[in-house]
Amino acid sequence: MTKSIQRFWQDENGAEMVEWAIVTVVLLVATTPVLLLLRDQIIEATRGILMNLQEDPKDEWAPVP
């Protein structure tokens, strides 16, 4: 029985996955409040980009007759 416990304790299979899961959770917890604080600025920036994309382009590159 003690050999089984020792083998289980020393087995590192899956440890890396648990570490990455913890890192992911920490990053999500850290970035969520920042995104919530910057929500209005992000919406305005996105809205500005979309408005610029919808405008008619100027023919600045059109050949001169």
Secondary structure, DSSP 8 states (H G I E B T S, - for coil): -HHHHHHHHH--TTHHHHHHHHHHHHHHHHHHHHHHHTHHHHHHHHHHHHHHHHS----TTS---
